[in-house]
Structure formats: C-alpha cells, structure tokens
Amino acid sequence: MKLQMHSIRFDADRKLTGFIQKKVDKLETFYDRIIDGEVFLRLDKDQNNRENKIIEIKLNLPKYQLFAKERAKSFEVATDAAVESLRRQLKKRKDKVMER
C-alpha cells in the first residue's frame, strides 16, 4: 500500500518509517480495497508530558475514509494503538459491506 509519511518538527529515520509501513500493510489482510494512506508524526511541544509523540493515520477506501490518532511515549507504541483502532474500523466497514 502506498503511504505518504509526514514528520512534523523532526526528521523520521528509515527504521521508524519502515516499522509504520509494515504495521499498516498488515491491515490489507483484513480489507483488501484500501487505496492509499497518509501518516502524520508529530512531537508535542510540552516536554514535561512524557506522552509527547502523536501519530495520525488516514486511510482512503472507495467512497470512505478512516482515521486514527494516538498519543504515547514512543511512536512505536502509538503506531500499534492506531493500527489496532483502524483494524476495528475496517472490520466494521467490511461487515457493513457484506450485509448489503
């Protein structure tokens, strides 16, 4: 799946982008009609807050769009939570399509 990665206020390394790509690619096993996606990685300005890593993932489906936003101590943990949220959304979407 084609993903556009945007890192805001920092430069994401290849290891992180590869990890995110691998996790999001697994979503295609649940729903194979995903067109593409966008990922936004942000660092929150509040340095006192330990959970200052924010990830937003937007997936484009035919006539539909899914979105998940998570905040955690690391981008890896936030990615896992966001992908799990998207997996649940995809499952609901697929069930609705199958009912028709």
N, C-alpha and C positions, 0 to 999 in steps of 0.2 A: 504494500500500500504506500502511496506517495504521501509523505508527511512534510509539512513546512515547519521548521523549528525557528523560533524567535526567542533569543535570550536578551532580557532587558536589564541594563545596568551591570552586565558582566559578560564574559565570553565563555560559553559552554564548551567543554572539551569533548573529544570524539567518544570517549568511554561513556559519558553520560548520554549523549545523543544516541549512541548505539544501544544502550540499555533501554531507553524510552522507545526507540523504533522496534526493538524486539518484543517488548511488552504489548505495544499497540498492535503489532502484526498478529499476535495471538487472538485478538478479537475477531479476526476474519474466520476463525473456526466456528464461531457462534452465529455469524451473519456474513455471508459472502458478497453482499451487494454494497459494501462500503466503497464510496467513490474516492475520497481523499480525506485529509485531516490537517489541522493546524495545532501546534503546541506552543504555548507561551510560558516561558520560565522567568520568574521574577524574584528579586531579592527585596524583601520589605525593608524600609528604612530603619525601623525600630530594632536596634541592635540588642536591646535589653531582653526582648522577646526571643526565646530560644527557637520558636517555630516561625522562622522568618523566610522560609522557602515556599514559594507559591507556584503551583503548576495549573495551567488551564488547558484542557484538551477539547477540541471541537471536531466532531466527525460529520462529514456530509454523506447522507444517504439519498437515494432518489426521493424527491419531494419532502425530505425530512432532514432535521439536523439535531445531533445530540451534543450535550455539553457537560463537562465535569470540571470542577475547580476544587483543589485541595491544598491545604497548608500543613507543613510538617517541619521536623528538624532537619531533614535531608530531602533532596529531590527524589531519591530512590523510594523512600517511604511514601512521599506524596504521590509519586507515579503509581505505585501499587494500589493505593486507595482510589485514585482517579480511574484507573483501568477497571477496578472492581465495580465501581459505580457505573461506568459505561457498559460493562458486561451485563449488569442487571437491566439497564435501559434497553440494550439490544435484545435481550431475551423477551422483554415486554413487547417491544416493537415486532419482533418475529411472531410472537403468539397472536398479536392482533392481526397481522397479515395472514396468518394461517387460518384464522377464524372466518375470513371472508371467502 
